[in-house]
C-alpha cells in the first residue's frame, strides 16, 4: 500500500503568499454551466470508473525511460569534471611548490569550477535516474461527483528548485528511497477551468500546444489562486479534443452524467 500525506490545496503554498504563476492572462476561462462540445470524450485518459467517481490519467506513464536517457547526458559532464579536477589539483600543487601566487589563485578557481561541474553533473544524473525509476507508475486525478471534490497526487521532491540542488547531498545515502506522495484535495466549486494555447518555434517548425488546466482559488468567493494543474498532455491535445475532454469532465461533475464509453476511452 502506498503511503501518502493528505493536504488541502491552500496548504501547499502557506510558505509564500504569492500566487502561483499560471499565466492567467493568456488563458480563456471556461463556464461550467455551458456545453463546450457535442462529443465528450476521455481521449484514452480514463483509468477507472467507480460508483460515484472516476479517475483520469494525470500524465502518460507509457513513456517511462525517456528521463533515464536524459540522465545519461549528465555522465560526460561528471567525467569531464573529474578529469579537470585532477588536472587543476596537479597544477595547484605545482604552483605552490614554485611559489607562483598568481597562477596558484587561478588553479584554485579552476579546481573550484571543476568540483562544481562534477557535483552538478552527478546530482543531475542521480536525481533524473531516480525520478524515472522510482516515481509511482500511476498518479491519477480523482473526480468525485457527489462530494464535489477533486483529488490528485503530487510527488514531494527534496530541492524542487535547482538553486537548492546541492542540499540534496545529504539525501544521497537514501537517494533511492521513495519520496512521499501528497494527496491534494480540491473543492470543485473552488476550481476554475481554463483553456490556453501557445505557439512555439523550434527551428523551422511551428508547434501549437493546447492546454486544459484548472486553477484552485483559496475559497469560492476569493480571487486568490493557490494552486493549479493540467489535465491531459498538451502535446496530444488538439484544437477540438481539448473541448471534448473538458466536456467529458464538466458533464460528469456538473450534470452527474457519464459520457458513452468504448474501448478507446480507457488508458492502456
Protein Blocks (a to p, Z undefined) as FASTA:
>chain_A
ZZdddddfklmmmmpmcdcdehlmlpccddfkbcfbfbdcekhpafbdcfkbccddfbac
klgojlmmmmmmmmmmmmmmmmmmmmmmmmmmmmmmnopaklmmmmmmmmmmmmmmmmmm
mmmmmmmmmmmmmgcfbdcddddfklopacddddddehkbfklmmmmmmmmmmmmbccdd
ddddddfklpccddddddddehjaccddddddddddfblkbcbdfbdcdehjfklpcfkl
mmmmmmmmmmmmmnopacdddfklpcZZ
